[in-house]
């Protein structure tokens, strides 16, 4: 299916979900759809929610936001916690009224929306602090050893935050994350009720796009944006996971050259895109694949 065919197939009323790895062109597709057929563009990216990042997370520009309604972008303070549960509560009222066009790269948001999310009790601060210490000292190996086999078999072992979350759930509730997921209630928006798309140009095409986009971010002021965040920088905050932020912080602290920081950020972005593509292939097998042209 080509982008034009997708836009025609979407119609004017059917909800549209557009997932995809970073730099895949998904946001441009969402904007084109909204311009031609109407709808509200809703963010499904866990980092674009934060107010302290615009350039570094490739949030829509002022021009884009003037061209179509956008929701759930840049509305969360950088020092705040934000989870998939927060996102689901905020996205629920946006599923009625104008047709939602939900776009982003956080696969967990899409699967929680279309498959449901377990109502897991919040992690107490002391357990969260213990988890942060354990991850900092021993990495994820010790956590994996302390997670039930069912959960360990399901989670993305290459994603430290997912492993930490599973460990916290087990410590907090005495039950494995997999057991909680198996008790999940009905979804807010079943996949059958929406047009579900994954934008993915493939690994070979994605690599150059990622490098070009990070260079464009630097030209657009990403370094100044990181400098503005430096006084209150806390690497444990969810907003600190913005790709490129730790690398540019290291440069601003004199730990590496800008060229080295740039190269490290591009590598980190490619690694992140690989994890995204793995999630989409494993959890969104029935979604329509699109190969979008570079923007």
Protein Blocks (a to p, Z undefined) as FASTA:
>chain_A
ZZklmmmmnommbccdddddehklmmmmmmmmmmmngpadddfbfklmpmkbmklnopac
fklmmmpccehihkacfkbccdfklmmmmmmmmmgcjadddddjbfklmmmmmnopaddd
dddfklmmmmmmmmmmnommlmmmmpcfklmmmmcfklmklmmmmmmmmmmnopafklmm
mmpccdfbdfklpccddddebjklmmmmmmmmmmmmmmnopmmmmmmmmmmgcfkbmklm
pghjlmmmmmmnopacfklmmmmmmmmmmmmmmmmmmmmmmmmmmbccdddddZZ
